[in-house]
Amino acid sequence: MLIVLYFFWRVCLLRHNPEIVPKHPYFLFLVLMANLACSITVSTIISGEPALRIATGVLVSVATLACLVYLMCSLRGVSDRFVWTMSVLLGCDMVLTAIFAVIVPLAQMLNEVAVIAAYATFMIWSVAVFGFILSRSLKSHMAIGVGLAFSMMLISTGLASLASGG
């Protein structure tokens, strides 16, 4: 398991080719379950909101992400890349969420500006990582991947917020 997390960590640093992830649906299922558990746990602890509300938002966000990735892969004619793209996106999101879980409490001990800086850094890093993965998956330029990643994050976050009533 540590090898898999190390792989995702290397992708988050933009130092590893995301295309070598296992392309099996069972691997995607395992990564999805780990991502959901990590995201719901961390979000519940950090926000203090009810777990059901958090779980609703996370599920809607992941479902939206999956639909958008499938749509993009289909439009680019690379539908066969959907499983590995989602596996890498969810795996990297899990690693970034775990890092975020450590950084936010440390930033909260400093002051409000540190918390805002932590959120901004996390969002920029997430967009860069997702853009890198999407550019590889869709065989496009990094700038296109980053633009798509930013758009996808806005859409999925907005729908998750609507679904969870927040």
N, CA, C and O atoms as a DFTB+ gen file, in Angstrom:
664 C
 N C O
     1  1       0.812      -1.200       0.000
     2  2       0.000       0.000       0.000
     3  2       0.850       1.257       0.000
     4  3       0.486       2.260      -0.614
     5  1       1.990       1.205       0.692
     6  2       2.871       2.367       0.735
     7  2       3.421       2.704      -0.647
     8  3       3.645       3.873      -0.961
     9  1       3.638       1.685      -1.468
    10  2       4.132       1.919      -2.824
    11  2       3.098       2.699      -3.635
    12  3       3.448       3.594      -4.405
    13  1       1.832       2.355      -3.457
    14  2       0.758       3.051      -4.172
    15  2       0.679       4.504      -3.708
    16  3       0.569       5.409      -4.535
    17  1       0.733       4.736      -2.395
    18  2       0.705       6.103      -1.879
    19  2       1.930       6.893      -2.337
    20  3       1.829       8.080      -2.646
    21  1       3.073       6.235      -2.379
    22  2       4.286       6.903      -2.861
    23  2       4.138       7.283      -4.336
    24  3       4.576       8.357      -4.745
    25  1       3.531       6.418      -5.124
    26  2       3.276       6.727      -6.531
    27  2       2.404       7.973      -6.650
    28  3       2.718       8.884      -7.416
    29  1       1.304       8.013      -5.887
    30  2       0.418       9.174      -5.940
    31  2       1.134      10.438      -5.463
    32  3       0.919      11.523      -6.005
    33  1       1.978      10.292      -4.456
    34  2       2.758      11.426      -3.963
    35  2       3.672      11.958      -5.069
    36  3       3.786      13.169      -5.257
    37  1       4.314      11.057      -5.789
    38  2       5.211      11.478      -6.889
    39  2       4.424      12.163      -8.007
    40  3       4.928      13.105      -8.620
    41  1       3.212      11.714      -8.282
    42  2       2.368      12.387      -9.273
    43  2       1.991      13.771      -8.759
    44  3       1.965      14.728      -9.534
    45  1       1.697      13.894      -7.463
    46  2       1.360      15.201      -6.884
    47  2       2.524      16.185      -7.003
    48  3       2.317      17.396      -7.074
    49  1       3.719      15.668      -7.023
    50  2       4.900      16.516      -7.211
    51  2       5.217      16.734      -8.697
    52  3       6.206      17.383      -9.039
    53  1       4.375      16.191      -9.565
    54  2       4.531      16.279     -11.027
    55  2       5.833      15.633     -11.496
    56  3       6.429      16.061     -12.485
    57  1       6.262      14.608     -10.782
    58  2       7.518      13.930     -11.103
    59  2       7.329      12.523     -11.644
    60  3       8.304      11.846     -11.971
    61  1       6.100      12.084     -11.738
    62  2       5.860      10.713     -12.175
    63  2       4.770      10.701     -13.229
    64  3       3.822      11.485     -13.167
    65  1       4.910       9.815     -14.187
    66  2       3.933       9.689     -15.257
    67  2       2.680       9.007     -14.732
    68  3       2.748       7.857     -14.298
    69  1       1.533       9.688     -14.760
    70  2       0.309       9.088     -14.206
    71  2      -0.245       7.938     -15.043
    72  3      -1.140       7.227     -14.587
    73  1       0.259       7.745     -16.241
    74  2      -0.288       6.725     -17.136
    75  2       0.058       5.299     -16.733
    76  3      -0.500       4.355     -17.291
    77  1       0.964       5.122     -15.778
    78  2       1.367       3.756     -15.429
    79  2       0.542       3.163     -14.297
    80  3       0.834       2.061     -13.832
    81  1      -0.480       3.876     -13.849
    82  2      -1.345       3.352     -12.798
    83  2      -2.110       2.133     -13.338
    84  3      -2.405       2.075     -14.532
    85  1      -2.431       1.172     -12.483
    86  2      -3.221       0.027     -12.953
    87  2      -4.538       0.489     -13.577
    88  3      -5.202       1.387     -13.060
    89  1      -4.895      -0.124     -14.669
    90  2      -6.081       0.287     -15.420
    91  2      -7.273      -0.634     -15.151
    92  3      -8.170      -0.756     -15.985
    93  1      -7.277      -1.261     -14.018
    94  2      -8.319      -2.224     -13.681
    95  2      -9.425      -1.550     -12.868
    96  3      -9.126      -0.765     -11.967
    97  1     -10.690      -1.835     -13.163
    98  2     -11.797      -1.228     -12.411
    99  2     -11.764      -1.524     -10.911
   100  3     -12.218      -0.699     -10.118
   101  1     -11.238      -2.679     -10.506
   102  2     -11.156      -2.987      -9.081
   103  2     -10.186      -2.060      -8.369
   104  3     -10.411      -1.687      -7.218
   105  1      -9.111      -1.689      -9.045
   106  2      -8.168      -0.729      -8.470
   107  2      -8.860       0.623      -8.292
   108  3      -8.702       1.277      -7.260
   109  1      -9.625       1.037      -9.302
   110  2     -10.386       2.284      -9.201
   111  2     -11.352       2.216      -8.021
   112  3     -11.485       3.185      -7.274
   113  1     -12.015       1.096      -7.851
   114  2     -12.952       0.941      -6.728
   115  2     -12.238       1.099      -5.391
   116  3     -12.740       1.792      -4.506
   117  1     -11.080       0.470      -5.229
   118  2     -10.322       0.573      -3.978
   119  2      -9.874       2.003      -3.713
   120  3      -9.962       2.492      -2.586
   121  1      -9.394       2.669      -4.756
   122  2      -8.954       4.053      -4.598
   123  2     -10.151       4.949      -4.273
   124  3     -10.043       5.857      -3.449
   125  1     -11.286       4.692      -4.918
   126  2     -12.499       5.462      -4.650
   127  2     -12.925       5.313      -3.195
   128  3     -13.240       6.307      -2.541
   129  1     -12.937       4.103      -2.687
   130  2     -13.345       3.879      -1.293
   131  2     -12.379       4.555      -0.322
   132  3     -12.806       5.160       0.661
   133  1     -11.085       4.453      -0.596
   134  2     -10.091       5.102       0.265
   135  2     -10.240       6.623       0.206
   136  3     -10.130       7.299       1.229
   137  1     -10.490       7.154      -0.982
   138  2     -10.670       8.586      -1.144
   139  2     -11.902       9.079      -0.394
   140  3     -11.848      10.099       0.293
   141  1     -13.014       8.353      -0.524
   142  2     -14.240       8.750       0.170
   143  2     -14.039       8.734       1.686
   144  3     -14.448       9.666       2.378
   145  1     -13.416       7.686       2.196
   146  2     -13.173       7.594       3.639
   147  2     -12.288       8.741       4.118
   148  3     -12.570       9.365       5.141
   149  1     -11.228       9.013       3.381
   150  2     -10.300      10.088       3.754
   151  2     -10.987      11.448       3.674
   152  3     -10.891      12.247       4.606
   153  1     -11.672      11.714       2.580
   154  2     -12.312      13.020       2.390
   155  2     -13.398      13.284       3.413
   156  3     -13.474      14.378       3.972
   157  1     -14.233      12.300       3.659
   158  2     -15.326      12.485       4.623
   159  2     -14.771      12.670       6.036
   160  3     -15.234      13.536       6.778
   161  1     -13.795      11.868       6.398
   162  2     -13.207      11.967       7.740
   163  2     -12.537      13.319       7.957
   164  3     -12.796      13.994       8.953
   165  1     -11.676      13.708       7.020
   166  2     -10.940      14.973       7.163
   167  2     -11.894      16.161       7.144
   168  3     -11.761      17.075       7.959
   169  1     -12.849      16.155       6.226
   170  2     -13.788      17.279       6.136
   171  2     -14.658      17.387       7.377
   172  3     -14.957      18.492       7.829
   173  1     -15.063      16.263       7.927
   174  2     -15.881      16.276       9.139
   175  2     -15.083      16.824      10.316
   176  3     -15.606      17.611      11.105
   177  1     -13.848      16.425      10.439
   178  2     -13.008      16.891      11.548
   179  2     -12.706      18.383      11.409
   180  3     -12.808      19.131      12.382
   181  1     -12.334      18.816      10.203
   182  2     -11.945      20.216      10.010
   183  2     -13.141      21.159      10.109
   184  3     -13.057      22.207      10.749
   185  1     -14.258      20.787       9.474
   186  2     -15.400      21.705       9.440
   187  2     -16.288      21.597      10.670
   188  3     -16.924      22.578      11.056
   189  1     -16.343      20.428      11.290
   190  2     -17.206      20.229      12.442
   191  2     -18.676      20.057      12.066
   192  3     -19.533      20.021      12.949
   193  1     -18.979      19.951      10.786
   194  2     -20.358      19.757      10.336
   195  2     -20.734      18.285      10.463
   196  3     -19.859      17.433      10.617
   197  1     -22.040      17.978      10.398
   198  2     -22.476      16.577      10.498
   199  2     -21.898      15.723       9.361
   200  3     -21.774      16.181       8.225
   201  1     -21.557      14.504       9.683
   202  2     -20.932      13.602       8.711
   203  2     -21.840      13.330       7.514
   204  3     -21.349      13.177       6.395
   205  1     -23.143      13.266       7.726
   206  2     -24.069      13.003       6.624
   207  2     -24.046      14.139       5.604
   208  3     -24.056      13.890       4.399
   209  1     -24.015      15.365       6.073
   210  2     -23.938      16.521       5.173
   211  2     -22.611      16.495       4.392
   212  3     -22.586      16.738       3.186
   213  1     -21.536      16.203       5.089
   214  2     -20.226      16.127       4.442
   215  2     -20.215      15.000       3.414
   216  3     -19.745      15.186       2.292
   217  1     -20.731      13.836       3.794
   218  2     -20.743      12.678       2.892
   219  2     -21.548      12.979       1.635
   220  3     -21.147      12.585       0.540
   221  1     -22.668      13.666       1.775
   222  2     -23.475      14.038       0.610
   223  2     -22.674      14.915      -0.336
   224  3     -22.652      14.681      -1.544
   225  1     -22.021      15.920       0.214
   226  2     -21.211      16.817      -0.606
   227  2     -20.065      16.098      -1.297
   228  3     -19.805      16.332      -2.478
   229  1     -19.384      15.232      -0.574
   230  2     -18.248      14.496      -1.146
   231  2     -18.722      13.556      -2.256
   232  3     -18.098      13.479      -3.314
   233  1     -19.818      12.846      -2.016
   234  2     -20.345      11.927      -3.039
   235  2     -20.773      12.671      -4.301
   236  3     -20.495      12.220      -5.412
   237  1     -21.439      13.796      -4.137
   238  2     -21.849      14.587      -5.299
   239  2     -20.624      15.125      -6.035
   240  3     -20.591      15.133      -7.266
   241  1     -19.632      15.566      -5.297
   242  2     -18.410      16.084      -5.908
   243  2     -17.696      15.009      -6.729
   244  3     -17.273      15.263      -7.857
   245  1     -17.563      13.818      -6.164
   246  2     -16.890      12.723      -6.867
   247  2     -17.701      12.260      -8.077
   248  3     -17.137      11.973      -9.132
   249  1     -19.009      12.188      -7.926
   250  2     -19.857      11.793      -9.057
   251  2     -19.782      12.821     -10.185
   252  3     -19.728      12.456     -11.359
   253  1     -19.777      14.088      -9.831
   254  2     -19.646      15.147     -10.840
   255  2     -18.305      15.055     -11.536
   256  3     -18.222      15.171     -12.758
   257  1     -17.259      14.847     -10.759
   258  2     -15.919      14.698     -11.332
   259  2     -15.886      13.529     -12.309
   260  3     -15.345      13.651     -13.408
   261  1     -16.461      12.403     -11.913
   262  2     -16.472      11.219     -12.787
   263  2     -17.233      11.497     -14.082
   264  3     -16.778      11.118     -15.161
   265  1     -18.372      12.144     -13.983
   266  2     -19.160      12.459     -15.189
   267  2     -18.387      13.393     -16.117
   268  3     -18.361      13.186     -17.330
   269  1     -17.764      14.410     -15.552
   270  2     -17.015      15.360     -16.378
   271  2     -15.799      14.713     -17.021
   272  3     -15.497      14.974     -18.186
   273  1     -15.099      13.873     -16.269
   274  2     -13.935      13.188     -16.839
   275  2     -14.371      12.238     -17.952
   276  3     -13.728      12.166     -19.000
   277  1     -15.456      11.514     -17.725
   278  2     -15.955      10.607     -18.765
   279  2     -16.352      11.384     -20.020
   280  3     -16.054      10.965     -21.138
   281  1     -17.018      12.507     -19.826
   282  2     -17.418      13.348     -20.955
   283  2     -16.202      13.854     -21.723
   284  3     -16.181      13.811     -22.953
   285  1     -15.200      14.328     -21.009
   286  2     -13.994      14.835     -21.670
   287  2     -13.252      13.726     -22.405
   288  3     -12.798      13.917     -23.533
   289  1     -13.129      12.573     -21.766
   290  2     -12.446      11.449     -22.427
   291  2     -13.213      11.019     -23.677
   292  3     -12.606      10.721     -24.705
   293  1     -14.524      10.986     -23.591
   294  2     -15.344      10.602     -24.751
   295  2     -15.197      11.608     -25.881
   296  3     -15.048      11.224     -27.041
   297  1     -15.238      12.894     -25.548
   298  2     -15.125      13.925     -26.581
   299  2     -13.758      13.920     -27.257
   300  3     -13.654      14.245     -28.440
   301  1     -12.721      13.561     -26.530
   302  2     -11.366      13.493     -27.090
   303  2     -11.067      12.151     -27.753
   304  3     -10.003      11.974     -28.346
   305  1     -12.003      11.206     -27.653
   306  2     -11.806       9.897     -28.263
   307  2     -10.847       8.998     -27.511
   308  3     -10.225       8.112     -28.096
   309  1     -10.727       9.228     -26.212
   310  2      -9.832       8.411     -25.387
   311  2     -10.607       7.804     -24.208
   312  3     -10.149       7.840     -23.066
   313  1     -11.775       7.255     -24.504
   314  2     -12.619       6.671     -23.452
   315  2     -11.914       5.566     -22.681
   316  3     -12.229       5.323     -21.516
   317  1     -10.964       4.897     -23.321
   318  2     -10.228       3.823     -22.663
   319  2      -9.347       4.341     -21.529
   320  3      -8.855       3.538     -20.736
   321  1      -9.131       5.642     -21.424
   322  2      -8.298       6.231     -20.390
   323  2      -9.094       6.662     -19.154
   324  3      -8.517       7.158     -18.187
   325  1     -10.414       6.475     -19.185
   326  2     -11.250       6.943     -18.082
   327  2     -10.875       6.288     -16.754
   328  3     -10.728       6.984     -15.750
   329  1     -10.719       4.978     -16.729
   330  2     -10.470       4.265     -15.461
   331  2      -9.165       4.722     -14.833
   332  3      -9.133       5.030     -13.641
   333  1      -8.084       4.773     -15.610
   334  2      -6.815       5.180     -14.991
   335  2      -6.818       6.659     -14.646
   336  3      -6.189       7.066     -13.668
   337  1      -7.515       7.469     -15.433
   338  2      -7.581       8.900     -15.113
   339  2      -8.280       9.113     -13.777
   340  3      -7.791       9.859     -12.929
   341  1      -9.415       8.462     -13.590
   342  2     -10.131       8.595     -12.319
   343  2      -9.318       8.021     -11.159
   344  3      -9.308       8.586     -10.065
   345  1      -8.640       6.904     -11.397
   346  2      -7.815       6.311     -10.333
   347  2      -6.748       7.292      -9.871
   348  3      -6.550       7.482      -8.671
   349  1      -6.065       7.912     -10.819
   350  2      -4.990       8.841     -10.459
   351  2      -5.561      10.115      -9.835
   352  3      -5.016      10.614      -8.850
   353  1      -6.645      10.645     -10.392
   354  2      -7.253      11.851      -9.820
   355  2      -7.683      11.618      -8.372
   356  3      -7.397      12.434      -7.496
   357  1      -8.367      10.511      -8.127
   358  2      -8.845      10.222      -6.774
   359  2      -7.699       9.895      -5.820
   360  3      -7.729      10.281      -4.652
   361  1      -6.696       9.188      -6.316
   362  2      -5.546       8.864      -5.475
   363  2      -4.764      10.107      -5.082
   364  3      -4.369      10.257      -3.925
   365  1      -4.542      10.991      -6.032
   366  2      -3.830      12.232      -5.732
   367  2      -4.662      13.138      -4.832
   368  3      -4.124      13.809      -3.951
   369  1      -5.977      13.156      -5.053
   370  2      -6.852      13.933      -4.185
   371  2      -6.776      13.421      -2.751
   372  3      -6.804      14.206      -1.804
   373  1      -6.680      12.116      -2.595
   374  2      -6.576      11.527      -1.265
   375  2      -5.272      11.968      -0.581
   376  3      -5.274      12.326       0.597
   377  1      -4.179      11.940      -1.319
   378  2      -2.886      12.361      -0.756
   379  2      -2.928      13.840      -0.394
   380  3      -2.482      14.227       0.686
   381  1      -3.460      14.665      -1.286
   382  2      -3.547      16.102      -1.013
   383  2      -4.463      16.385       0.178
   384  3      -4.183      17.281       0.975
   385  1      -5.541      15.636       0.301
   386  2      -6.454      15.812       1.434
   387  2      -5.766      15.445       2.747
   388  3      -5.945      16.127       3.756
   389  1      -4.990      14.383       2.734
   390  2      -4.257      13.983       3.945
   391  2      -3.236      15.057       4.342
   392  3      -3.079      15.361       5.524
   393  1      -2.551      15.623       3.358
   394  2      -1.597      16.705       3.640
   395  2      -2.342      17.914       4.201
   396  3      -1.895      18.551       5.154
   397  1      -3.473      18.211       3.596
   398  2      -4.303      19.332       4.033
   399  2      -4.748      19.139       5.479
   400  3      -4.815      20.100       6.246
   401  1      -5.051      17.904       5.848
   402  2      -5.487      17.605       7.215
   403  2      -4.409      17.915       8.239
   404  3      -4.714      18.208       9.396
   405  1      -3.166      17.854       7.827
   406  2      -2.052      18.164       8.734
   407  2      -1.758      19.658       8.743
   408  3      -1.468      20.232       9.793
   409  1      -1.834      20.290       7.570
   410  2      -1.441      21.696       7.445
   411  2      -2.453      22.647       8.080
   412  3      -2.056      23.611       8.734
   413  1      -3.743      22.399       7.904
   414  2      -4.757      23.333       8.408
   415  2      -4.688      23.496       9.933
   416  3      -4.691      24.634      10.402
   417  1      -4.627      22.425      10.724
   418  2      -4.517      22.641      12.182
   419  2      -3.241      23.403      12.573
   420  3      -3.248      24.196      13.515
   421  1      -2.159      23.154      11.847
   422  2      -0.932      23.905      12.134
   423  2      -1.111      25.377      11.804
   424  3      -0.674      26.244      12.561
   425  1      -1.752      25.661      10.681
   426  2      -1.996      27.051      10.281
   427  2      -2.956      27.736      11.247
   428  3      -2.811      28.926      11.525
   429  1      -3.935      26.994      11.760
   430  2      -4.898      27.577      12.703
   431  2      -4.229      27.998      14.006
   432  3      -4.720      28.894      14.693
   433  1      -3.123      27.364      14.349
   434  2      -2.401      27.742      15.553
   435  2      -1.696      29.082      15.366
   436  3      -1.387      29.763      16.343
   437  1      -1.442      29.462      14.114
   438  2      -0.768      30.730      13.850
   439  2      -1.776      31.876      13.834
   440  3      -1.894      32.618      14.810
   441  1      -2.502      32.019      12.722
   442  2      -3.526      33.058      12.639
   443  2      -4.407      32.832      11.411
   444  3      -4.221      31.868      10.669
   445  1      -5.361      33.728      11.211
   446  2      -6.323      33.582      10.118
   447  2      -5.659      33.703       8.749
   448  3      -6.059      33.025       7.803
   449  1      -4.664      34.549       8.642
   450  2      -3.957      34.721       7.373
   451  2      -3.263      33.422       6.973
   452  3      -3.232      33.076       5.792
   453  1      -2.714      32.711       7.934
   454  2      -2.047      31.439       7.658
   455  2      -3.047      30.404       7.146
   456  3      -2.724      29.609       6.263
   457  1      -4.249      30.415       7.696
   458  2      -5.288      29.485       7.243
   459  2      -5.677      29.796       5.802
   460  3      -5.803      28.886       4.982
   461  1      -5.867      31.070       5.491
   462  2      -6.219      31.468       4.124
   463  2      -5.095      31.097       3.166
   464  3      -5.351      30.625       2.059
   465  1      -3.859      31.308       3.585
   466  2      -2.711      30.939       2.748
   467  2      -2.656      29.429       2.527
   468  3      -2.317      28.974       1.434
   469  1      -2.985      28.657       3.550
   470  2      -2.999      27.196       3.420
   471  2      -4.078      26.760       2.431
   472  3      -3.827      25.908       1.579
   473  1      -5.271      27.337       2.539
   474  2      -6.350      27.017       1.599
   475  2      -5.955      27.388       0.168
   476  3      -6.161      26.599      -0.753
   477  1      -5.398      28.562      -0.021
   478  2      -5.011      29.019      -1.364
   479  2      -3.918      28.128      -1.953
   480  3      -3.979      27.754      -3.125
   481  1      -2.934      27.797      -1.149
   482  2      -1.856      26.923      -1.622
   483  2      -2.394      25.553      -1.999
   484  3      -2.018      24.984      -3.024
   485  1      -3.277      25.034      -1.160
   486  2      -3.871      23.731      -1.436
   487  2      -4.651      23.759      -2.745
   488  3      -4.538      22.831      -3.547
   489  1      -5.431      24.793      -2.972
   490  2      -6.240      24.880      -4.200
   491  2      -5.357      25.017      -5.443
   492  3      -5.614      24.367      -6.456
   493  1      -4.334      25.846      -5.375
   494  2      -3.435      26.017      -6.519
   495  2      -2.715      24.713      -6.826
   496  3      -2.604      24.312      -7.984
   497  1      -2.226      24.050      -5.776
   498  2      -1.532      22.780      -5.970
   499  2      -2.482      21.734      -6.544
   500  3      -2.100      20.989      -7.446
   501  1      -3.700      21.668      -6.042
   502  2      -4.690      20.706      -6.541
   503  2      -4.998      20.939      -8.015
   504  3      -5.059      19.987      -8.794
   505  1      -5.190      22.178      -8.396
   506  2      -5.474      22.499      -9.800
   507  2      -4.288      22.118     -10.679
   508  3      -4.472      21.587     -11.774
   509  1      -3.077      22.386     -10.207
   510  2      -1.888      22.027     -10.997
   511  2      -1.773      20.516     -11.170
   512  3      -1.475      20.037     -12.264
   513  1      -2.005      19.768     -10.102
   514  2      -1.914      18.299     -10.168
   515  2      -3.002      17.736     -11.076
   516  3      -2.725      16.909     -11.945
   517  1      -4.242      18.185     -10.872
   518  2      -5.342      17.703     -11.709
   519  2      -5.119      18.098     -13.160
   520  3      -5.410      17.316     -14.065
   521  1      -4.607      19.303     -13.394
   522  2      -4.313      19.742     -14.758
   523  2      -3.250      18.882     -15.413
   524  3      -3.354      18.549     -16.593
   525  1      -2.228      18.522     -14.652
   526  2      -1.168      17.648     -15.146
   527  2      -1.742      16.291     -15.557
   528  3      -1.428      15.769     -16.627
   529  1      -2.580      15.733     -14.696
   530  2      -3.180      14.421     -14.987
   531  2      -4.089      14.508     -16.207
   532  3      -4.024      13.655     -17.093
   533  1      -4.931      15.529     -16.258
   534  2      -5.851      15.672     -17.392
   535  2      -5.102      15.931     -18.695
   536  3      -5.507      15.432     -19.745
   537  1      -4.028      16.697     -18.646
   538  2      -3.271      16.943     -19.881
   539  2      -2.674      15.644     -20.416
   540  3      -2.630      15.434     -21.628
   541  1      -2.220      14.779     -19.525
   542  2      -1.685      13.479     -19.951
   543  2      -2.798      12.573     -20.458
   544  3      -2.639      11.881     -21.463
   545  1      -3.919      12.583     -19.759
   546  2      -5.029      11.718     -20.122
   547  2      -5.650      12.113     -21.457
   548  3      -5.975      11.254     -22.277
   549  1      -5.810      13.394     -21.666
   550  2      -6.477      13.881     -22.867
   551  2      -5.513      14.187     -24.007
   552  3      -5.926      14.644     -25.073
   553  1      -4.229      13.933     -23.777
   554  2      -3.184      14.194     -24.780
   555  2      -3.245      15.647     -25.246
   556  3      -3.310      15.928     -26.443
   557  1      -3.222      16.552     -24.286
   558  2      -3.318      17.970     -24.607
   559  2      -2.229      18.745     -23.870
   560  3      -1.446      18.173     -23.113
   561  1      -2.195      20.042     -24.103
   562  2      -1.217      20.919     -23.464
   563  2      -1.555      21.085     -21.983
   564  3      -2.715      20.987     -21.583
   565  1      -0.540      21.334     -21.190
   566  2      -0.722      21.494     -19.744
   567  2      -1.693      22.640     -19.433
   568  3      -2.490      22.529     -18.502
   569  1      -1.639      23.725     -20.188
   570  2      -2.531      24.866     -19.942
   571  2      -3.994      24.465     -20.130
   572  3      -4.861      24.924     -19.387
   573  1      -4.270      23.626     -21.101
   574  2      -5.635      23.142     -21.314
   575  2      -6.061      22.264     -20.145
   576  3      -7.185      22.373     -19.655
   577  1      -5.166      21.402     -19.705
   578  2      -5.466      20.553     -18.555
   579  2      -5.749      21.359     -17.304
   580  3      -6.671      21.038     -16.554
   581  1      -4.967      22.403     -17.068
   582  2      -5.170      23.247     -15.887
   583  2      -6.501      23.988     -15.990
   584  3      -7.233      24.088     -15.005
   585  1      -6.815      24.501     -17.164
   586  2      -8.098      25.180     -17.354
   587  2      -9.273      24.244     -17.122
   588  3     -10.257      24.612     -16.480
   589  1      -9.163      23.031     -17.651
   590  2     -10.224      22.043     -17.436
   591  2     -10.323      21.658     -15.962
   592  3     -11.421      21.524     -15.423
   593  1      -9.177      21.483     -15.317
   594  2      -9.180      21.112     -13.892
   595  2      -9.829      22.208     -13.052
   596  3     -10.619      21.919     -12.154
   597  1      -9.499      23.457     -13.342
   598  2     -10.094      24.564     -12.598
   599  2     -11.599      24.608     -12.809
   600  3     -12.358      24.786     -11.855
   601  1     -12.033      24.447     -14.049
   602  2     -13.467      24.441     -14.360
   603  2     -14.175      23.286     -13.663
   604  3     -15.253      23.462     -13.095
   605  1     -13.567      22.104     -13.708
   606  2     -14.165      20.935     -13.065
   607  2     -14.284      21.129     -11.560
   608  3     -15.290      20.745     -10.963
   609  1     -13.275      21.715     -10.948
   610  2     -13.321      21.940      -9.503
   611  2     -14.423      22.934      -9.142
   612  3     -15.122      22.756      -8.144
   613  1     -14.576      23.977      -9.951
   614  2     -15.652      24.938      -9.690
   615  2     -17.017      24.273      -9.791
   616  3     -17.874      24.463      -8.927
   617  1     -17.215      23.500     -10.842
   618  2     -18.506      22.836     -11.062
   619  2     -18.785      21.825      -9.953
   620  3     -19.863      21.832      -9.358
   621  1     -17.809      20.952      -9.674
   622  2     -18.053      19.906      -8.669
   623  2     -18.216      20.492      -7.266
   624  3     -19.035      20.002      -6.488
   625  1     -17.462      21.516      -6.940
   626  2     -17.602      22.148      -5.628
   627  2     -18.945      22.854      -5.515
   628  3     -19.605      22.783      -4.479
   629  1     -19.346      23.533      -6.581
   630  2     -20.637      24.221      -6.567
   631  2     -21.795      23.251      -6.409
   632  3     -22.694      23.486      -5.602
   633  1     -21.784      22.167      -7.167
   634  2     -22.856      21.174      -7.047
   635  2     -22.849      20.479      -5.687
   636  3     -23.903      20.185      -5.123
   637  1     -21.652      20.221      -5.169
   638  2     -21.561      19.596      -3.840
   639  2     -22.118      20.522      -2.768
   640  3     -22.793      20.078      -1.839
   641  1     -21.832      21.799      -2.905
   642  2     -22.350      22.780      -1.945
   643  2     -23.873      22.853      -2.003
   644  3     -24.540      22.922      -0.971
   645  1     -24.412      22.837      -3.209
   646  2     -25.865      22.844      -3.366
   647  2     -26.501      21.577      -2.778
   648  3     -27.529      21.646      -2.103
   649  1     -25.887      20.438      -3.040
   650  2     -26.435      19.165      -2.576
   651  2     -26.396      19.025      -1.060
   652  3     -27.298      18.447      -0.454
   653  1     -25.339      19.562      -0.458
   654  2     -25.214      19.403       0.995
   655  2     -25.896      20.529       1.775
   656  3     -25.863      20.559       3.005
   657  1     -26.510      21.445       1.043
   658  2     -27.250      22.521       1.713
   659  2     -26.384      23.576       2.306
   660  3     -26.815      24.301       3.203
   661  1     -25.146      23.688       1.824
   662  2     -24.239      24.683       2.391
   663  2     -23.870      25.647       1.376
   664  3     -23.108      26.573       1.653
